[in-house]
């Protein structure tokens, strides 16, 4: 038997670790789907828009911390950066406990922000790492592989948290509405809020163990500076540019990530609210995120099988946006279970967007790759802003919830289509002139 080449053998370990880390990222990120109906009930919030601030706290951290994360990684290295990010996640999980006990929604949002800060550091490290440990043309395939672990965790978490946090959801919701504000009302809310303790204590312990493992295990470092220097020496276009602002495709890519995460969160986290407004049974409210992420898994497998063997990243991205527009339109102009199913099916359309957009956005940056990665990660703030836009359209302007969904989703898909068709090539066109 021929020995495995050294390059393949050393690439295996970072891939395994990245898969484990993406599982953690997926579990925490997609916990929001269960947290939205939970906080609306436990903290006695009046509107969906107020509950959507869970998503704001979870995703806005990426906007503020992505570039500082690049600086941190430069100072302490990839491995230590991962360990630090995991301990930030542990701290956030522990802060949730007193927030729930005191029924302090403000502190609860702070705890979510702390967790998201750790995830911003983790994302900033992992995504460029995955893009450069192999050919850039197959980066979408590698990101799809770790995406399977991310979305598998996302499928699991609604069943874990939903069964704990949203147990007897309808019964408790009715009781809270019927009870007048007073001792009995407050006791019921306190009892409900205590449900979050055991899953988040378990999360803190599990993430802390993983941090220790990463710290102890010898991980091969990818010399990003060396990779950038090799690319730059081979690319005269990069050598001509003295600033990151000479790469317009990067900023267009960051905006594409903004809208990519926006439509992912709308389909994955808002689906429970959508199901409630469609008057579907509680089962579909609790576990809607799992249905959307199951469809995303299907999309990832399609990407692994077809990119770049049969289709390019750019072509896959164009197809996904068109499918997303079609499914959104069907969901809006149908009702009941049919409408709900097509929201879940948006997972297939959304699956390949991030894996295709990220490598296209950082392609050809040379020595600017690290900073460029931070700029791209800032785009994750789309998950913070877009649910609030939807909530504003629905709750403040009084637009029907299905039409508000249409007005929020279609413009986002149209911009991603622009980036896939033209925007990602803008830097090359400018140099050619």
C-alpha positions in Angstrom: 0.0 0.0 0.0 1.4 3.4 -1.0 2.0 5.8 1.9 -0.3 8.8 2.2 1.5 11.9 1.0 2.6 14.2 3.8 0.5 17.1 2.5 -2.7 15.0 2.7 -1.8 13.6 6.1 -1.3 17.1 7.6 -4.4 18.5 6.0 -6.6 15.9 7.7 -6.1 17.1 11.2 -7.1 20.8 10.6 -10.1 19.6 8.7 -11.3 17.3 11.6 -10.8 20.2 14.1 -12.6 22.6 11.8 -15.5 20.2 11.5 -15.8 20.0 15.4 -15.6 23.8 15.7 -18.2 24.3 13.0 -20.5 21.9 14.9 -20.1 24.1 18.0 -20.8 27.2 15.9 -23.9 25.6 14.4 -25.3 24.5 17.7 -24.9 28.0 19.3 -26.0 30.0 16.2 -29.1 28.0 15.4 -30.2 27.9 19.1 -31.7 31.2 18.3 -34.6 29.5 16.5 -35.7 28.0 19.9 -34.7 31.1 21.9 -37.0 33.5 20.0 -40.3 32.0 21.1 -38.8 31.2 24.5 -37.8 34.8 25.3 -41.0 36.2 24.0 -42.8 34.0 26.5 -40.4 34.0 29.5 -39.6 37.7 29.4 -43.3 38.6 28.5 -42.3 40.5 25.4 -45.1 42.3 23.5 -44.0 41.9 19.9 -42.0 39.6 17.6 -39.8 42.6 16.8 -38.6 42.7 20.5 -37.9 39.0 20.4 -35.9 39.4 17.2 -33.3 41.4 19.2 -31.9 38.0 20.1 -30.8 37.8 16.5 -29.5 41.3 16.6 -27.3 40.6 19.6 -26.1 37.3 18.1 -25.0 38.7 14.7 -24.1 42.4 15.3 -21.0 41.2 17.2 -19.5 40.1 13.9 -19.6 43.6 12.5 -17.7 45.1 15.5 -15.3 42.3 16.2 -14.3 40.8 12.8 -11.4 43.3 12.1 -10.2 43.3 15.7 -10.3 39.5 15.5 -7.8 39.7 12.5 -5.5 41.7 14.7 -5.8 39.3 17.6 -5.0 36.3 15.4 -1.9 38.1 14.1 -0.7 38.6 17.7 -1.6 35.3 19.3 -1.8 32.8 16.3 -4.5 30.6 14.9 -4.5 27.9 17.7 -4.5 30.4 20.6 -7.2 32.4 18.9 -9.4 29.3 18.8 -8.9 28.7 22.5 -9.7 32.3 23.4 -12.8 32.2 21.2 -14.1 29.1 22.9 -13.6 30.5 26.4 -15.5 33.6 25.4 -18.4 31.3 24.3 -18.2 29.6 27.7 -18.4 33.0 29.5 -21.4 34.0 27.5 -23.2 30.7 28.3 -22.6 31.2 32.0 -23.8 34.9 32.0 -27.1 33.6 30.5 -27.9 31.8 33.8 -28.2 35.0 36.1 -29.9 36.8 33.2 -32.6 34.1 33.1 -33.0 33.9 36.9 -33.4 37.7 37.2 -35.7 37.9 34.1 -33.3 40.6 32.8 -33.8 40.7 29.0 -31.0 43.3 28.7 -28.5 41.0 30.5 -29.7 38.1 28.4 -28.9 40.0 25.2 -25.4 40.9 26.6 -24.7 37.2 27.2 -25.7 36.4 23.6 -23.4 39.2 22.4 -20.5 37.8 24.5 -21.0 34.3 22.9 -21.2 35.9 19.4 -17.9 37.7 20.1 -16.2 34.4 20.6 -17.9 33.1 17.4 -16.7 36.1 15.5 -13.1 35.4 16.4 -13.6 31.7 15.5 -15.2 32.5 12.2 -12.5 35.0 11.3 -9.8 32.3 11.8 -11.5 29.3 10.3 -12.9 30.6 7.0 -9.7 31.8 5.4 -7.9 28.7 6.8 -10.3 26.5 4.9 -9.9 28.6 1.8 -6.1 28.3 1.6 -5.4 24.7 2.8 -6.3 23.6 -0.8 -6.9 25.0 -4.2 -9.1 28.1 -4.1 -11.3 26.6 -6.8 -12.4 23.8 -4.5 -12.8 26.0 -1.4 -16.5 25.9 -1.7 -16.3 22.1 -1.4 -14.3 22.2 1.8 -16.6 24.8 3.3 -19.5 22.7 2.3 -18.0 19.7 4.2 -17.7 21.6 7.5 -21.1 23.2 6.7 -22.6 19.7 7.0 -21.4 19.6 10.7 -22.6 23.1 11.2 -26.1 22.4 10.0 -26.3 18.9 11.6 -25.8 20.7 14.9 -28.4 23.2 13.8 -30.8 20.3 13.2 -30.1 18.8 16.6 -30.4 22.0 18.7 -34.1 22.7 18.1 -35.0 19.2 19.3 -32.7 19.6 22.4 -33.7 23.1 23.3 -37.2 23.0 21.9 -38.1 20.0 24.0 -36.8 21.7 27.2 -37.5 25.4 26.7 -40.8 25.1 24.7 -42.4 22.2 26.5 -46.1 22.7 26.9 -45.7 26.0 24.9 -49.4 26.5 24.1 -50.6 25.7 27.7 -48.1 28.0 29.4 -48.7 30.8 26.8 -52.4 30.7 27.5 -51.8 30.7 31.3 -49.5 33.8 31.1 -52.1 35.6 29.0 -54.9 34.8 31.4 -53.1 35.6 34.6 -53.0 39.1 35.9 -49.6 40.6 36.8 -48.9 39.5 40.3 -47.2 36.8 42.4 -48.6 33.8 40.5 -47.8 35.4 37.1 -44.2 36.2 38.2 -43.7 32.7 39.6 -44.8 31.1 36.3 -42.3 33.3 34.4 -39.5 32.4 36.9 -40.3 28.7 36.6 -40.1 29.0 32.8 -36.9 30.9 32.8 -35.2 28.3 35.0 -35.5 25.8 32.1 -32.5 27.4 30.4 -30.0 26.5 33.1 -29.3 22.9 32.4 -28.8 23.1 28.6 -26.5 26.1 28.9 -24.5 24.6 31.8 -24.0 21.6 29.6 -23.0 23.8 26.7 -20.4 25.6 28.8 -18.8 22.4 30.0 -18.7 20.9 26.5 -17.1 23.9 24.9 -14.6 24.3 27.8 -13.5 20.6 27.2 -13.1 21.3 23.5 -11.0 24.4 24.2 -8.7 22.3 26.4 -8.3 19.6 23.7 -7.4 22.2 21.1 -4.9 23.7 23.5 -3.2 20.4 24.2 -3.3 18.8 20.7 -0.5 19.8 18.3 -2.2 21.5 15.4 -0.3 22.2 12.2 -0.2 25.9 11.4 -0.8 27.1 7.9 1.6 30.0 7.2 -0.9 32.5 5.8 1.8 35.0 5.1 3.7 32.4 3.0 0.5 31.5 1.1 -0.2 35.2 0.4 3.4 35.9 -0.7 3.3 33.0 -3.2 0.0 34.2 -4.6 1.2 37.8 -4.8 4.5 36.9 -6.5 2.5 35.1 -9.2 0.0 37.9 -9.6 1.2 41.2 -10.9 -2.2 42.7 -10.4 -1.9 42.3 -6.6 1.5 43.9 -6.5 0.1 47.0 -8.2 -2.3 47.7 -5.3 -1.3 49.4 -2.1 -4.6 49.4 -0.3 -7.4 47.0 0.4 -9.7 49.6 -1.1 -8.2 48.7 -4.5 -10.2 45.5 -4.4 -13.9 46.5 -4.9 -14.9 42.9 -5.3 -14.0 42.4 -1.6 -16.5 45.0 -0.4 -19.2 43.8 -2.8 -18.5 40.3 -1.5 -18.9 41.5 2.1 -22.3 42.9 1.2 -23.2 39.6 -0.5 -22.3 37.9 2.8 -24.6 40.4 4.5 -27.5 39.4 2.4 -26.6 35.7 2.4 -26.7 35.5 6.2 -29.9 37.7 6.1 -31.8 35.2 4.0 -30.3 32.2 5.9 -31.5 33.6 9.3 -34.9 34.6 7.8 -35.5 31.1 6.6 -33.8 29.3 9.5 -34.8 31.3 12.6 -37.9 33.2 11.6 -39.7 30.0 10.3 -41.0 29.3 13.8 -42.6 32.7 14.0 -43.9 32.2 10.4 -45.5 28.9 11.4 -47.2 30.5 14.4 -48.6 33.2 12.2 -49.8 30.5 9.8 -51.6 28.9 12.8 -49.8 25.6 12.5 -49.5 23.1 15.3 -46.8 23.8 18.0 -44.6 21.0 16.6 -43.8 23.1 13.6 -43.2 26.2 15.7 -40.7 24.4 17.9 -38.7 22.5 15.2 -39.0 24.7 12.2 -35.3 25.5 12.2 -34.5 21.8 12.0 -36.6 21.5 8.8 -34.8 24.4 7.1 -31.4 23.2 8.1 -32.2 19.7 6.9 -32.9 21.2 3.5 -29.5 23.0 3.8 -27.8 19.7 4.3 -29.3 18.5 1.0 -27.9 21.6 -0.6 -24.4 21.0 0.9 -24.3 17.4 -0.5 -25.3 18.8 -3.9 -22.4 21.3 -3.7 -19.9 18.6 -2.6 -20.9 16.4 -5.5 -20.9 19.1 -8.2 -18.4 21.9 -7.3 -16.0 22.3 -9.1 -16.3 19.0 -11.0 -19.5 19.9 -13.0 -20.3 23.6 -12.2 -18.3 26.6 -11.0 -18.9 28.4 -7.7 -20.2 31.4 -9.6 -22.8 29.4 -11.6 -24.0 27.6 -8.5 -24.5 30.9 -6.8 -26.6 32.2 -9.7 -28.8 29.1 -9.7 -29.3 29.3 -5.9 -30.5 32.9 -6.0 -33.0 32.2 -8.7 -34.3 29.2 -6.8 -34.5 31.3 -3.6 -36.6 33.9 -5.4 -38.9 31.2 -6.8 -39.4 29.5 -3.4 -40.0 32.8 -1.6 -42.6 33.8 -4.1 -44.4 30.5 -3.8 -44.3 30.6 0.1 -45.9 34.1 0.0 -48.7 33.3 -2.4 -49.8 30.0 -0.8 -51.1 29.4 2.7 -50.9 26.9 5.5 -48.5 23.9 5.3 -47.6 24.6 1.7 -46.3 28.1 2.5 -44.4 26.7 5.5 -42.8 24.0 3.4 -41.5 26.4 0.9 -39.9 28.5 3.6 -38.1 25.4 4.8 -37.1 24.6 1.2 -35.2 27.9 1.1 -32.5 26.0 3.0 -31.6 24.2 -0.3 -31.3 27.6 -2.1 -29.2 29.1 0.7 -26.8 26.3 1.4 -24.2 27.0 -1.3 -24.3 30.8 -1.0 -21.7 31.2 1.8 -19.4 28.5 0.4 -19.4 30.2 -3.0 -19.4 33.9 -1.9 -16.5 33.8 0.7 -13.8 32.4 -1.6 -14.9 34.7 -4.4 -14.7 37.7 -2.1 -11.1 37.0 -0.9 -9.8 35.7 -4.2 -6.6 37.4 -5.3 -6.1 39.6 -2.2 -2.5 38.4 -1.6 -1.1 40.2 1.5 -4.5 41.7 2.2 -6.2 38.3 2.7 -6.3 38.5 6.5 -7.9 41.9 6.6 -10.1 41.0 3.7 -11.4 38.0 5.7 -12.3 40.3 8.5 -14.2 42.6 6.1 -16.1 39.6 4.8 -17.0 38.3 8.3 -18.4 41.8 9.1 -21.1 41.0 6.6 -22.6 38.4 9.0 -24.3 41.5 10.5 -27.0 40.8 7.9 -28.4 38.3 10.4 -28.7 41.1 13.0 -30.3 43.7 10.7 -32.7 41.9 8.4 -35.0 40.2 11.0 -35.5 43.7 12.5 -36.4 45.0 9.0 -38.9 42.2 8.7 -40.2 42.8 12.2 -40.6 46.5 11.4 -42.4 45.9 8.2 -44.8 43.5 9.9 -45.3 44.9 13.4 -44.8 48.7 12.9 -45.9 49.3 9.3 -48.7 46.7 9.6 -47.8 44.8 6.4 -49.1 41.3 6.1 -46.4 38.9 7.5 -46.2 37.0 4.2 -45.8 40.1 2.0 -43.3 41.5 4.5 -41.3 38.3 4.0 -41.4 38.8 0.3 -40.2 42.5 0.5 -37.4 41.5 2.8 -36.1 38.4 0.9 -36.3 39.2 -2.8 -34.0 42.3 -2.8 -31.4 40.3 -0.9 -31.5 37.5 -3.4 -31.3 40.0 -6.3 -28.1 41.6 -4.9 -26.5 38.2 -4.5 -27.4 37.5 -8.1 -25.6 40.7 -9.1 -22.5 39.7 -7.2 -22.5 36.2 -8.7 -22.9 37.5 -12.3 -20.8 40.7 -12.2 -19.6 42.0 -8.9 -17.0 39.3 -8.1 -15.1 40.3 -11.3 -15.1 44.0 -10.7 -11.5 44.2 -9.5 -10.2 42.3 -12.6 -12.1 44.6 -14.9 -10.6 47.7 -13.2 -7.0 46.3 -13.6 -7.7 45.4 -17.2 -8.5 49.1 -17.9 
